[in-house]
Amino acid sequence: MNRRKIALIFLPMFLLILILSPWATAPAPSVESIARPVRTEPEPSRPPAAVEKEPVRLTVAAALDEPEFEELQRMAESLALELPDIRADLVRTDPASAAGEFSRAAKLGEPADILLMDSARVKSFAVSGYLAPADGVFTGDVLAEPLEAVSAPLKWNGYLWGAPRDFDPYVLVWNPDVLKALLGENASPPQTLAEWTDLAVKSRTSPQPAHWLAIDGRDPLALLFWVEAAAGQRTDTLWNGKGANPWSGTAFGEALALLERERAGAAFPQESGGIEDRLLTGEAAGVVLPYSEARKLASHAGTALTIDRSAWKLPYVWSRGTSFAISSRTKEVDAARKWIAAMAGEEPQEANWETFGKLPVSRSFYQSGGLSSLFPGGGSASFPFQPPAEFDPGLPERLDRLRGLWQEFADGAIGTDEWVRRWSGLSADLQFHG
């Protein structure tokens, strides 16, 4: 092949190289990177870790004697499983000094969240601003239809200020052997003032002398109960006389005069157990005792005793009960109501009755069964189905002052004339204004 043909072959190739060579050395174009979302499956949602809530702590001050307080603690412990969100710390207070201690603690701003106290003092504490209403306790079947005798004293100003737990009225207890020795084989407990007078006279003249009555000379409610039983009239009306003295020219005055006239044949024990001892040893024909003590005494006594509840036929006798109340200072009102509802329910009431003989407050207990015949009145016109005639907030102070007057009378320091004179002054001083 000649040179001319070779040149013709390489010449186009050389030109093509010259044309393409700038593109070979040019920088590569920058390609912007676009981030694309990565598709992932969402993690299953998990509930937040359970935060254990601390139980509400309540302090409970209970005016009870040792055995009853220990039983209350046992009940509270058994209810702890039912109320895991509430813890109650119980403190016992001597019933004799409880009113003063509770009042001082309230004035200092350091009261317990819950008070278990004498029902008669609930209204006075409410008026003083120491309590919160307890209406919320009465829900559902809890304390359905409490008896009027125990619930009415807790009501004031349109609210209920306590939840009744029990009541324990006085009764007469007789030693039938002594009664027969004084009155003869056909003897029966006296029911009228004339029969009481006959018993008192016979106890003084009998060949086998014995006290015709033994009664606590420190408790005004023991006196008021005996006056009711002897006179056949309710004594919650004593402060309703509008100026008239209820002890002058009345059946009440005759009963008091009998006590003074036959004082030598009566006993006014001050020591604990003195009343029961006189009955069991045959030193007394009849005594005044709380029903719970009478029931216990009769079940353990070696001699047959007769419990006389005939005075319960009256529209009202002094019920002597306890109630739960809520401090106005507590920050846990709802928890307090919930705890009280459990502790004052029918099961604890029944246990309290079976263990200590304290009467239940719910009406349902008396509609059938063993307690249905307990009250001889048997109808809505008698105790405990009737409220007291008067139960104002000043009543506890009245009873406290009556206690002092009764102690002087029982000690023989004063007689009926001085009693009548002093009563007028006491009544005037104790008028409640509120």
Stockholm file with secondary structure:
# STOCKHOLM 1.0

chainA/1-434         MNRRKIALIFLPMFLLILILSPWATAPAPSVESIARPVRTEPEPSRPPAAVEKEPVRLTVAAALDEPEFEELQRMAESLALELPDIRADLVRTDPASAAGEFSRAAKLGEPADILLMDSARVKSFAVSGYLAPADGVFTGDVLAEPLEAVSAPLKWNGYLWGAPRDFDPYVLVWNPDVLKALLGENASPPQTLAEWTDLAVKSRTSPQPAHWLAIDGRDPLALLFWVEAAAGQRTDTLWNGKGANPWSGTAFGEALALLERERAGAAFPQESGGIEDRLLTGEAAGVVLPYSEARKLASHAGTALTIDRSAWKLPYVWSRGTSFAISSRTKEVDAARKWIAAMAGEEPQEANWETFGKLPVSRSFYQSGGLSSLFPGGGSASFPFQPPAEFDPGLPERLDRLRGLWQEFADGAIGTDEWVRRWSGLSADLQFHG
#=GR chainA/1-434 SS CCHHHHHHHHHHHHHHHHHHHHHHHSCCCCCCCCCCCCCCCCCCCCCCCCCCCCCEEEEEEEECCHHHHHHHHHHHHHHTTTCTTEEEEEEEECTTTHHHHHHHHHHTTCCCSEEEEEGGGHHHHHHTTCEECCGGGCCTTTTCSBCHHHHGGGEETTEECCEEEEECCEEEEECHHHHHHHHCTTCCCCCSHHHHHHHHHHHHHSSSCCBSEECCTTCHHHHHHHHHHHHTSCSTTGGGSTTCCTTSSSHHHHHHHHHHHTGGGEECCCSTTHHHHHHHTTSBSEEEEEHHHHHHHHHHCSSCCEEECGGGGSSCCCCCEEEEEEETTCSCHHHHHHHHHHHTSHHHHHHHHHHHCCBCCBGGGGSSSTTTTSSTTCSTTSTTSSCCSCCCTTHHHHHHHHHHHHHHHHTTSCCHHHHHHHHHHHHHHTCCCC
#=GC SS_cons         CCHHHHHHHHHHHHHHHHHHHHHHHSCCCCCCCCCCCCCCCCCCCCCCCCCCCCCEEEEEEEECCHHHHHHHHHHHHHHTTTCTTEEEEEEEECTTTHHHHHHHHHHTTCCCSEEEEEGGGHHHHHHTTCEECCGGGCCTTTTCSBCHHHHGGGEETTEECCEEEEECCEEEEECHHHHHHHHCTTCCCCCSHHHHHHHHHHHHHSSSCCBSEECCTTCHHHHHHHHHHHHTSCSTTGGGSTTCCTTSSSHHHHHHHHHHHTGGGEECCCSTTHHHHHHHTTSBSEEEEEHHHHHHHHHHCSSCCEEECGGGGSSCCCCCEEEEEEETTCSCHHHHHHHHHHHTSHHHHHHHHHHHCCBCCBGGGGSSSTTTTSSTTCSTTSTTSSCCSCCCTTHHHHHHHHHHHHHHHHTTSCCHHHHHHHHHHHHHHTCCCC
//
